[in-house]
Amino acid sequence: MSSAPRRADARRNRARLLETAHALFAERGTDASLEEVARRAGVAIGTLYRHFPTREDLLAGLFERSLQELADEADALLAEPVGVEDVLGWLRLFASHSGTYRGLPRSVLVGLDEEGSPLHASCTRMQGGAARLFAAARAAGSIRADVSTEDVLAIVAGIAWVVEQVGGDGRADRLLGLVRDALAAVR
């Protein structure tokens, strides 16, 4: 038997695992059973672990595209002078992506801080986009010069966590409004 069919089968299995994990994590959060992910995907647990050795590897597989989209969106905003509302819009997008699954804000914070995390490379690319956006906003005089990209990302991931834990209509927007006010350059 040739190896090409196995590679195609492996790609299909990986895609099914990601699709199933997305649905199950959306339903139950990132602590959902990996055995359940494999069962629903119609593969053995060993197949899941062959593709994703840890839960964090599975999250990285799910979230890699999302984090790249965030980096790309930050870079797209650089075409014009960057205002505080541009930064706020991007932070809303980051908070929304961070809150995709219950438990994800914690994983994003770990990915931002720990080099050994499977999410670290994707989080670093996203953080680079945010840093370029913040630098452009600082250069335009739109946000305070003493604002750290890392601190703001941690605050917004914290907002996503608070919303995940206690909910509340409009809470994320109110809290992000406070962040905007704290970021805005005093003129």
QUITA-V204847 format. One record per helix or strand of 3 or more residues. SS is the DSSP state (2 for helix, 1 for strand). FROM is the first residue (numbers start at 1). TO is the last residue. Records with the same first field share a line. If there is no record, write none. Layout:
# QUITA-V204847
SS=FROM-TO + FROM-TO
This chain:
# QUITA-V204847
2=3-28 + 34-41 + 45-51 + 55-79 + 84-98 + 104-113 + 120-139 + 149-166 + 171-183
